[in-house]
Amino acid sequence: MTSLTGLSVETLAADAAEPITSAGNAQLGIAVLAGIAVIVLLITKFKVHAFLALTIGSLALGAFAGAPLGATVDSFGTGLGKTVASVGVLIALGAILGKLLADSGGADQIVDTILVRASGRAMPWAMVLIASVIGLPLFFEVGIVLLIPVVLLVAKRGNYSLMRIGIPALAGLSVMHGLIPPHPGPLVAIDALGANLGVTLALGVLVAIPTVIIAGPLFSRYAARWVDIPAPEKMIPTRPSADLDKRPGFAATVATVLLPVVLMLVKALVDIVVADPDNGVRKVTDVIGSPLIALLAAVLVGMFTLGRAAGFTRERISSTVETSLAPIAGVLLIVGAGGGFKQTLIDVGVGQMILDFSENWSIPALLLAWLIAVAIRLATGSATVATISAAGLVAPLAEGMPATQTALLVLAIGAGSLFFSHVNDAGFWLVKEYFGMNVGQTLKTWSVMETIISVVGLVFVLLLSLVL
């Protein structure tokens, strides 16, 4: 496991840009706490949109650090622009693929096919599989809206415990959201730390599989005992059958969803096996396995395997693409502002401050990254804000790390960003209302599940760091 003491602070300092302030470590520490406090108060107390909160928090950070206002604004703008440029297109392509999957009935096809083949004790495992596959291209909130009606239907018609069916589905969605690109949080962390996306994806899958099993099907046994409630009648949908004969096939749908993942994993594998960067095979896989090309290929393929298979006209496909982009405007702004906050942290010299403190404490880098993400997650309630902010704080630690350790650092941040969702998290209230639970019941099920994901994810990240 890489420790901070194994890093050369002097080397990193020589490579880093000159800070925009001459403040000492004590003042910088206060500035960080003040900047984060401003963001937390604006989001939780005053219900300010996260984009505005991150923008104001960045300016507050610069002010408390004694940086000139103009330099702070430049740092924020630079970080925002770089972040949107690097991940904005990927988020947009992911949104288009998710919209095609939902509107074409492809998601329903996956759900129905798996449920027909599963029953009894296999049902929780079927639900976690459904959520994990569908959760790959979908944002967490979209996945919940798509899957919860299915969970309620299955629980009602099969007379299953709602928690026994619901927790595995939620675990699958949450793990994908926190650990697996192309979700916004992992993408931004990969960009901030300079991690290899293919390696991060491969290791993320290794961490995600045991984590989702423990937090999903296994934990659901206890959750069902703690909270034994029926599916709320008012939330159970009546699913129309008129379009069932105009849905894409199961195999084609799954192949389309997994296409970008397969292409990126192939690139990572070839990079490991073929050391020569001028090798023809490696050059090809470097192109087709890049996130942009992999997602673009999936979208283009999806227009035929999903859209045309569902009977969509060219105009309908164009409309689906157009409507998929509007809802992600807020996500892009938050991610961009988070990048601006991250750049401000770096430019005022906070990264060097953390290196100095951590060298004296000898805290392992992976544990430190997880703890920082946990603290910001508990304070703001946003996994994405926690991931972005933590990535900015620990970015200097990634300098000089091998690719596998940098990828594990990304996963440690992602795991920490999921810790104990509570009343300041929109996802908490979404789950509460859909399942018809009170606050206490939601804390005992959803919040505990998120904590299990976070802790178990960290454990497997640390175990991998011992052998890689």
C-alpha positions as CSV (number, residue, x, y, z in Angstrom):
1,M,0.0,0.0,0.0
2,T,1.5,3.3,-1.0
3,S,2.2,5.6,1.9
4,L,2.7,9.3,1.7
5,T,6.1,8.9,3.2
6,G,7.1,7.1,0.0
7,L,6.6,10.3,-2.0
8,S,9.2,13.0,-2.5
9,V,7.7,16.3,-1.3
10,E,10.6,18.2,-2.7
11,T,10.2,16.7,-6.1
12,L,6.5,17.5,-6.2
13,A,7.1,21.0,-5.1
14,A,9.7,21.6,-7.8
15,D,7.2,20.4,-10.5
16,A,4.2,22.3,-9.1
17,A,3.2,25.8,-10.3
18,E,3.9,28.7,-8.0
19,P,1.0,29.2,-5.5
20,I,-1.1,32.3,-6.0
21,T,-0.8,33.1,-2.3
22,S,2.1,33.2,0.2
23,A,-0.1,32.0,3.1
24,G,1.4,29.5,5.5
25,N,0.0,26.0,6.2
26,A,-2.1,27.2,9.2
27,Q,-3.8,29.9,7.2
28,L,-4.4,27.5,4.3
29,G,-5.9,24.9,6.6
30,I,-8.3,27.6,7.9
31,A,-9.1,28.6,4.3
32,V,-9.9,25.1,3.3
33,L,-12.2,24.6,6.3
34,A,-13.8,28.0,5.6
35,G,-14.3,27.3,1.9
36,I,-15.9,23.9,2.5
37,A,-18.0,25.3,5.4
38,V,-19.4,27.9,3.0
39,I,-20.3,25.2,0.4
40,V,-21.9,23.1,3.1
41,L,-23.9,25.9,4.6
42,L,-25.1,27.2,1.2
43,I,-26.2,23.7,0.1
44,T,-27.7,22.4,3.4
45,K,-28.9,25.5,5.2
46,F,-29.8,27.9,2.4
47,K,-30.7,25.3,-0.3
48,V,-28.5,27.0,-2.8
49,H,-27.8,25.0,-6.0
50,A,-24.5,23.1,-5.8
51,F,-23.1,25.0,-8.8
52,L,-23.5,28.4,-7.1
53,A,-22.3,27.0,-3.8
54,L,-19.1,25.6,-5.3
55,T,-18.5,28.9,-7.2
56,I,-19.0,31.0,-4.0
57,G,-17.0,28.5,-2.0
58,S,-14.1,28.8,-4.4
59,L,-14.0,32.5,-4.1
60,A,-14.3,32.3,-0.3
61,L,-11.3,29.8,-0.3
62,G,-9.2,32.2,-2.2
63,A,-10.2,35.1,0.0
64,F,-9.4,33.3,3.3
65,A,-6.1,32.1,1.8
66,G,-5.1,35.7,1.0
67,A,-5.1,35.2,-2.8
68,P,-5.8,38.1,-5.1
69,L,-9.4,38.0,-6.3
70,G,-8.4,38.1,-10.0
71,A,-6.0,35.2,-9.5
72,T,-8.8,33.2,-7.7
73,V,-11.2,33.9,-10.5
74,D,-8.7,32.8,-13.1
75,S,-8.0,29.6,-11.2
76,F,-11.7,28.8,-10.9
77,G,-12.3,29.5,-14.6
78,T,-9.3,27.4,-15.7
79,G,-10.4,24.4,-13.6
80,L,-14.0,24.7,-14.8
81,G,-13.0,24.9,-18.4
82,K,-10.6,21.9,-18.2
83,T,-13.1,19.8,-16.4
84,V,-15.9,20.4,-18.7
85,A,-13.7,19.9,-21.7
86,S,-12.4,16.6,-20.5
87,V,-15.6,15.0,-19.2
88,G,-18.5,17.0,-20.5
89,V,-18.7,15.2,-23.8
90,L,-18.5,11.8,-22.0
91,I,-21.4,12.8,-19.7
92,A,-23.5,13.9,-22.7
93,L,-22.8,10.6,-24.6
94,G,-23.7,8.6,-21.4
95,A,-27.0,10.5,-21.1
96,I,-27.9,9.9,-24.8
97,L,-27.2,6.1,-24.4
98,G,-29.2,6.0,-21.2
99,K,-32.2,7.8,-22.8
100,L,-32.1,5.5,-25.8
101,L,-32.1,2.5,-23.4
102,A,-35.1,3.8,-21.4
103,D,-37.2,5.2,-24.3
104,S,-36.8,2.2,-26.6
105,G,-37.9,-0.3,-23.9
106,G,-34.5,-1.9,-23.8
107,A,-34.3,-1.4,-20.0
108,D,-37.7,-3.1,-19.7
109,Q,-36.5,-5.9,-21.9
110,I,-33.5,-6.6,-19.7
111,V,-35.7,-6.5,-16.6
112,D,-38.4,-8.7,-17.9
113,T,-36.0,-11.3,-19.4
114,I,-34.1,-11.8,-16.2
115,L,-37.2,-11.8,-14.0
116,V,-38.8,-14.5,-16.1
117,R,-35.8,-16.8,-15.4
118,A,-35.5,-15.9,-11.7
119,S,-37.6,-16.8,-8.7
120,G,-37.5,-17.4,-5.0
121,R,-34.1,-17.1,-3.5
122,A,-32.6,-16.1,-6.8
123,M,-34.7,-13.0,-7.0
124,P,-32.4,-10.6,-4.9
125,W,-29.5,-11.8,-7.1
126,A,-31.5,-11.1,-10.2
127,M,-32.3,-7.6,-9.0
128,V,-28.7,-6.7,-8.3
129,L,-27.7,-8.0,-11.7
130,I,-30.4,-5.9,-13.4
131,A,-29.4,-2.8,-11.5
132,S,-25.7,-3.3,-12.2
133,V,-26.2,-3.7,-15.9
134,I,-28.7,-0.9,-16.3
135,G,-26.8,1.3,-13.9
136,L,-23.7,1.3,-16.2
137,P,-24.9,4.0,-18.6
138,L,-27.6,5.7,-16.4
139,F,-27.2,8.5,-13.8
140,F,-28.2,7.3,-10.3
141,E,-31.4,9.3,-10.1
142,V,-32.5,8.1,-13.6
143,G,-31.7,4.5,-12.6
144,I,-33.9,4.8,-9.4
145,V,-36.8,6.3,-11.3
146,L,-36.5,3.4,-13.9
147,L,-35.9,0.5,-11.5
148,I,-38.0,1.3,-8.4
149,P,-41.3,0.7,-10.2
150,V,-40.0,-2.7,-11.2
151,V,-38.9,-3.4,-7.6
152,L,-42.4,-2.5,-6.4
153,L,-44.1,-4.7,-9.0
154,V,-41.9,-7.7,-8.3
155,A,-42.4,-7.3,-4.5
156,K,-46.2,-7.0,-4.9
157,R,-46.8,-9.8,-7.5
158,G,-44.3,-12.2,-6.0
159,N,-45.2,-11.5,-2.4
160,Y,-41.5,-10.7,-1.6
161,S,-40.2,-8.5,1.2
162,L,-39.8,-5.0,-0.2
163,M,-36.3,-4.6,1.4
164,R,-35.2,-8.1,0.2
165,I,-35.9,-7.0,-3.4
166,G,-35.2,-3.2,-3.1
167,I,-31.8,-3.2,-1.3
168,P,-30.0,-5.3,-4.0
169,A,-31.3,-3.0,-6.7
170,L,-30.2,0.1,-4.9
171,A,-26.8,-1.4,-4.1
172,G,-26.2,-2.1,-7.8
173,L,-27.1,1.4,-8.8
174,S,-25.1,3.0,-6.0
175,V,-21.9,1.0,-6.6
176,M,-22.0,1.8,-10.3
177,H,-22.5,5.5,-9.5
178,G,-19.6,5.7,-7.1
179,L,-17.0,3.4,-8.6
180,I,-17.5,2.8,-12.3
181,P,-16.9,5.3,-15.1
182,P,-18.5,6.8,-17.2
183,H,-20.4,8.2,-14.2
184,P,-19.5,11.8,-13.5
185,G,-17.8,11.4,-10.1
186,P,-15.3,8.7,-11.2
187,L,-14.6,10.5,-14.5
188,V,-13.7,13.7,-12.7
189,A,-11.5,11.9,-10.2
190,I,-9.7,10.1,-13.0
191,D,-9.1,13.4,-14.8
192,A,-7.9,15.2,-11.6
193,L,-5.5,12.5,-10.6
194,G,-4.3,11.6,-14.1
195,A,-5.4,8.0,-13.7
196,N,-5.7,5.5,-16.5
197,L,-9.4,5.1,-17.3
198,G,-9.1,1.5,-18.5
199,V,-7.1,0.4,-15.4
200,T,-9.5,2.2,-13.1
201,L,-12.5,0.6,-14.8
202,A,-10.9,-2.9,-14.6
203,L,-10.0,-2.5,-10.9
204,G,-13.4,-0.8,-10.2
205,V,-15.2,-3.9,-11.5
206,L,-13.0,-6.1,-9.2
207,V,-13.9,-3.9,-6.2
208,A,-17.6,-3.5,-7.3
209,I,-18.5,-7.2,-7.6
210,P,-17.8,-8.3,-4.0
211,T,-19.0,-4.9,-2.6
212,V,-22.4,-5.1,-4.3
213,I,-22.9,-8.7,-3.2
214,I,-22.2,-7.9,0.4
215,A,-24.2,-4.6,0.4
216,G,-27.0,-6.0,-1.8
217,P,-28.3,-9.6,-1.5
218,L,-26.5,-10.4,1.7
219,F,-27.4,-7.2,3.7
220,S,-30.9,-7.3,2.3
221,R,-31.6,-10.3,4.6
222,Y,-31.1,-8.2,7.7
223,A,-32.7,-5.1,6.2
224,A,-35.9,-7.1,5.6
225,R,-36.0,-8.1,9.3
226,W,-35.4,-4.6,10.5
227,V,-37.9,-2.9,8.2
228,D,-40.8,-5.2,7.1
229,I,-43.2,-3.1,5.1
230,P,-45.3,-3.8,2.0
231,A,-44.9,-2.1,-1.3
232,P,-46.9,1.2,-1.1
233,E,-50.0,0.8,-3.3
234,K,-49.9,4.4,-4.6
235,M,-46.4,3.9,-6.0
236,I,-47.0,0.6,-7.8
237,P,-47.3,1.4,-11.6
238,T,-49.6,-0.1,-14.1
239,R,-47.2,-1.2,-16.9
240,P,-48.7,-1.0,-20.4
241,S,-48.2,-4.0,-22.7
242,A,-49.0,-2.2,-25.9
243,D,-45.3,-1.7,-26.8
244,L,-44.0,-5.1,-25.7
245,D,-43.9,-6.3,-29.4
246,K,-41.7,-3.3,-30.4
247,R,-38.8,-3.6,-28.1
248,P,-35.2,-4.4,-28.9
249,G,-34.0,-7.9,-28.2
250,F,-32.3,-8.8,-24.9
251,A,-29.0,-9.8,-26.4
252,A,-28.7,-6.7,-28.6
253,T,-29.6,-4.5,-25.6
254,V,-27.1,-6.0,-23.3
255,A,-24.4,-6.0,-26.0
256,T,-25.0,-2.3,-26.6
257,V,-24.9,-1.3,-22.9
258,L,-21.7,-3.3,-22.4
259,L,-20.0,-2.2,-25.6
260,P,-18.1,0.9,-24.2
261,V,-17.1,-1.1,-21.1
262,V,-15.7,-3.9,-23.3
263,L,-13.8,-1.5,-25.5
264,M,-12.2,0.3,-22.6
265,L,-11.3,-3.0,-20.9
266,V,-9.7,-4.3,-24.1
267,K,-7.6,-1.2,-24.3
268,A,-6.4,-1.6,-20.7
269,L,-5.6,-5.3,-21.3
270,V,-3.6,-4.5,-24.5
271,D,-1.7,-1.7,-22.8
272,I,-0.6,-4.2,-20.1
273,V,0.3,-7.0,-22.5
274,V,1.9,-4.9,-25.3
275,A,4.6,-2.6,-24.0
276,D,5.6,-1.0,-27.3
277,P,3.4,2.1,-27.8
278,D,4.2,2.0,-31.6
279,N,2.7,-1.5,-32.0
280,G,-0.1,-1.5,-34.5
281,V,-2.6,-3.4,-32.3
282,R,-2.0,-1.1,-29.4
283,K,-2.5,2.0,-31.6
284,V,-5.9,0.6,-32.7
285,T,-7.0,-0.3,-29.2
286,D,-5.8,3.1,-27.9
287,V,-8.2,4.7,-30.3
288,I,-11.3,2.5,-30.1
289,G,-10.8,2.1,-26.3
290,S,-10.6,5.8,-25.5
291,P,-13.7,6.9,-23.5
292,L,-14.9,9.3,-26.2
293,I,-14.7,6.7,-29.1
294,A,-16.1,3.9,-26.9
295,L,-19.1,5.8,-25.8
296,L,-19.7,7.4,-29.2
297,A,-19.6,3.9,-30.8
298,A,-22.2,2.7,-28.3
299,V,-24.5,5.6,-29.0
300,L,-24.3,5.1,-32.8
301,V,-24.8,1.4,-32.4
302,G,-27.7,2.0,-30.0
303,M,-29.5,4.2,-32.5
304,F,-29.9,1.0,-34.6
305,T,-30.0,-1.8,-31.9
306,L,-32.3,0.2,-29.6
307,G,-33.9,3.0,-31.5
308,R,-34.6,1.4,-34.9
309,A,-35.4,-2.0,-33.2
310,A,-38.2,-0.2,-31.3
311,G,-39.6,1.2,-34.4
312,F,-38.3,4.7,-33.9
313,T,-38.1,7.0,-37.0
314,R,-35.1,9.2,-37.7
315,E,-37.1,12.1,-36.3
316,R,-37.9,10.2,-33.1
317,I,-34.3,9.2,-32.6
318,S,-33.2,12.8,-33.1
319,S,-35.8,13.9,-30.6
320,T,-34.6,11.3,-28.0
321,V,-31.1,12.6,-28.4
322,E,-32.2,16.2,-28.0
323,T,-34.3,15.6,-24.9
324,S,-31.5,13.6,-23.3
325,L,-29.2,16.6,-23.2
326,A,-31.4,19.1,-21.4
327,P,-31.5,17.3,-18.0
328,I,-27.7,17.0,-17.7
329,A,-27.1,20.8,-17.9
330,G,-27.2,20.9,-14.1
331,V,-24.8,18.0,-13.8
332,L,-22.3,19.6,-16.2
333,L,-22.4,22.8,-14.2
334,I,-21.9,21.1,-10.9
335,V,-19.0,19.0,-12.3
336,G,-17.5,22.1,-13.9
337,A,-17.7,24.2,-10.8
338,G,-16.3,21.3,-8.8
339,G,-13.3,21.3,-11.2
340,G,-13.0,25.0,-10.6
341,F,-13.0,24.4,-6.8
342,K,-10.4,21.7,-7.2
343,Q,-8.1,24.0,-9.3
344,T,-8.4,26.8,-6.7
345,L,-7.4,24.3,-4.0
346,I,-4.3,23.4,-6.0
347,D,-3.4,26.9,-7.0
348,V,-3.4,28.3,-3.4
349,G,-1.1,25.6,-2.3
350,V,-3.4,23.3,-0.4
351,G,-2.0,20.2,-2.1
352,Q,1.5,20.9,-0.8
353,M,0.0,21.6,2.6
354,I,-1.6,18.2,2.7
355,L,1.7,16.5,1.6
356,D,3.6,18.3,4.4
357,F,1.0,17.3,7.1
358,S,0.6,13.7,5.7
359,E,4.4,13.1,5.6
360,N,4.6,13.8,9.3
361,W,1.5,11.7,10.1
362,S,2.5,8.8,7.8
363,I,-1.2,8.2,6.8
364,P,-1.6,5.9,3.8
365,A,-2.7,7.9,0.8
366,L,-5.7,5.6,0.1
367,L,-7.0,5.9,3.6
368,L,-6.5,9.7,3.6
369,A,-8.4,10.1,0.3
370,W,-11.3,8.0,1.7
371,L,-11.5,10.0,4.9
372,I,-11.6,13.3,3.1
373,A,-14.3,12.1,0.8
374,V,-16.3,10.7,3.8
375,A,-16.1,14.1,5.6
376,I,-17.3,16.1,2.6
377,R,-20.0,13.5,1.8
378,L,-21.4,13.7,5.4
379,A,-21.3,17.5,5.2
380,T,-22.8,18.2,1.8
381,G,-24.8,15.0,1.1
382,S,-23.5,14.9,-2.5
383,A,-21.4,12.0,-3.7
384,T,-20.3,14.0,-6.8
385,V,-19.3,17.1,-4.7
386,A,-17.4,14.8,-2.3
387,T,-15.6,13.1,-5.1
388,I,-14.6,16.3,-6.9
389,S,-13.5,18.1,-3.8
390,A,-11.5,15.1,-2.4
391,A,-9.8,14.5,-5.8
392,G,-8.7,18.2,-5.8
393,L,-7.3,17.9,-2.3
394,V,-5.3,14.7,-2.8
395,A,-4.3,15.2,-6.4
396,P,-0.6,15.9,-5.5
397,L,-0.5,12.5,-3.9
398,A,-0.9,10.8,-7.3
399,E,2.3,12.3,-8.6
400,G,4.8,9.5,-9.2
401,M,2.4,6.8,-8.3
402,P,2.2,3.7,-10.6
403,A,-1.0,3.5,-12.7
404,T,-2.6,0.8,-10.5
405,Q,-2.1,2.8,-7.3
406,T,-3.5,6.0,-8.9
407,A,-6.6,4.0,-10.0
408,L,-7.0,2.7,-6.5
409,L,-6.8,6.2,-5.2
410,V,-9.7,7.1,-7.5
411,L,-11.7,4.1,-6.1
412,A,-10.9,5.0,-2.5
413,I,-12.3,8.5,-3.1
414,G,-15.4,7.0,-4.9
415,A,-16.0,4.6,-1.9
416,G,-15.7,7.5,0.6
417,S,-18.2,9.6,-1.4
418,L,-20.9,7.0,-0.7
419,F,-20.6,6.9,3.0
420,F,-23.8,7.2,5.1
421,S,-26.4,9.0,3.0
422,H,-28.7,11.0,5.3
423,V,-31.2,13.8,5.3
424,N,-29.0,16.3,3.3
425,D,-28.9,13.9,0.4
426,A,-31.5,14.0,-2.3
427,G,-31.2,10.3,-2.9
428,F,-32.2,9.7,0.7
429,W,-35.6,11.4,0.2
430,L,-36.1,9.8,-3.2
431,V,-35.7,6.3,-1.7
432,K,-37.8,7.2,1.3
433,E,-40.8,8.4,-0.8
434,Y,-40.7,5.6,-3.4
435,F,-40.6,2.9,-0.7
436,G,-43.1,4.6,1.6
437,M,-40.7,4.6,4.6
438,N,-40.3,7.0,7.5
439,V,-36.9,8.7,8.2
440,G,-35.9,6.1,10.8
441,Q,-36.6,3.2,8.5
442,T,-34.7,4.9,5.7
443,L,-31.7,5.3,7.9
444,K,-31.8,1.7,9.0
445,T,-31.9,0.4,5.4
446,W,-30.7,2.8,2.7
447,S,-28.2,4.7,4.9
448,V,-26.7,1.6,6.4
449,M,-26.4,0.0,2.9
450,E,-24.5,3.1,1.6
451,T,-22.2,2.9,4.6
452,I,-21.5,-0.8,4.0
453,I,-20.7,0.0,0.3
454,S,-18.3,2.6,1.4
455,V,-16.5,0.6,4.1
456,V,-16.4,-2.7,2.1
457,G,-15.2,-0.8,-1.0
458,L,-12.3,0.7,1.0
459,V,-11.4,-2.7,2.4
460,F,-11.2,-4.3,-1.1
461,V,-9.2,-1.3,-2.4
462,L,-6.7,-1.7,0.4
463,L,-6.5,-5.5,-0.2
464,L,-5.8,-4.8,-3.9
465,S,-3.1,-2.3,-3.0
466,L,-1.2,-5.1,-1.2
467,V,-0.9,-7.2,-4.2
468,L,-0.7,-4.7,-7.1
